[in-house]
Amino acid sequence: MNVLLDVQDLKKYYTVTSGTIFKKQTHTIRAVDGVSLSLRENETLGLVGESGCGKSTTGNLLIRLIEPTDGTITYRGTTISKLTDTQLIPYRKKIQMIFQDPYASLDPMMSLGEIVAEPWEIHGEYSVQERRKEADHLLSLVGLEGDYAKRYPHELSGGQRQRVAIARALALHPELIIADEPTSALDVSVKAQIINLLRNLRDELGLAMIFISHDLGVIRYVSDRLIVMYLGKVMESGPTKNLFNAPQHPYTRALLDAIPSPDPTKRRPHSLLKGEVQSQDNLLGICPFFPRCPCRGPLCETVNPPLVEVEPGHQVACLYPTVKEAYSC
């Protein structure tokens, strides 16, 4: 399959000023710090990590909702990270996003038909009558049949609102969907419906997808490949099956151990992470996971390990898999 999206050394830094009017301090928050990834046609890539790891910021950078500090974003061979807003218009149609909060992403003053048809109005596609017809078709495609086009967001449940957001994202026939925790605000039964809907639409329409979540159970079900992030950096990446069956990074193992088991008689060994997430200012030049790592060794406090391929397609930013005898884990 052809490479659809290629990202190299993507960074997003924020400068924050704190203190009093008499004594101010400035420091840099490295929300995304050198992330590289690739996505092929019809593939689903999962981005996973705890809250604050930079996965949602990465998604926003990929569609240029926020501007990167550095790095390159290449879509089908064209570098889009430096394009102007006008030059980006054709790519806006090809890359769409489903946001985390369906309550905030839908205009409460617009009917569902108007919400779904708005992308066509912006891009000058279809007549008014055709937009109404196509909006009905898209709403039906996501399971909202009948007179839903005339309803308003406040009349819907959370799951129905998310279906409207999915329909709107599909309006311009994109090749890539970025789904930013699309099920985090939903209960278990509705979550399963939305996940199955996204999988079916992906297969029927031939979509590529970047699925952002902190829920490893969901990620395992939908993703072909997986990237694990921590404090803005990639800790491990590779085929989902490999990371679940043979995780190499201690952080990945800790995340997997935290997945609840439906069988109370089968308890997983729990990798307890001690300590709090450290300030990035204290972690320059060392492994960002070092303060909480149960496997830390003498080199971790002096070396920031690069991503190294431990098997074909499987990369890990950790010294432990190669020098286990020097570590306590």
C-alpha angles and dihedrals in degrees: 000000000000121000108255101181129020123184124186127191095335114190137181118183128181124199112219126191120202138166133060133315089262098045119029128179126200125200137165126243110207098205092170116018117186103326117176125183143150132210127198129208115285091006128129117217119193123213111198138173141113123291113294096025093119102252096125091044088053090054092050091049092052092060093037095243083136124025120247120238090217142340136072131272113197123189116191091337096313120110104229099172092089100038122120121243090260093050090049095059096093090049093049086066093052098046119049134172136219108206127220099240115053089185092064101034097061123072107239091207094059128076118238091254091054092047093052093043095048095089090056091050092050093049095039097243127150129357122273092264092047090050091055091049094047092046090055089050094051093046088050090049090059093046101266104120130165122028097347092119089070095050128092129231094255089063093061137079121241092262092050091050090053090051088055089051089052091049091051091050090053095049097094095044096247125196094211131041121193108202111195107200091312093176103040094101095047133089121248100266094046090044090058091050093052093046092051090046091053092047092050093047090048091054096041096046098034095239130169114220141195107203115197117197146136089215108095092188090061093042092053091053098049108028133086093189132019138211120196115205133194126178092346096311135102110248099177138355136180145099111337092235092055095049093049096044100038113013112186103191119073090225092056090050091051091051091050092048089054093061106110116239118228089215110072091198092061110066121181119224104258120227101210113208109212125206134020131289105275129228111266089231088068094051104056111137096007136083107287090218094051099103093057101030116119090200100049118144139185096281097050093079093055105035132059099208117224123222107277127186110242094176133357108304093356117108131178133185097213138101094210100082092056101039104029094151090068094055136079099223 
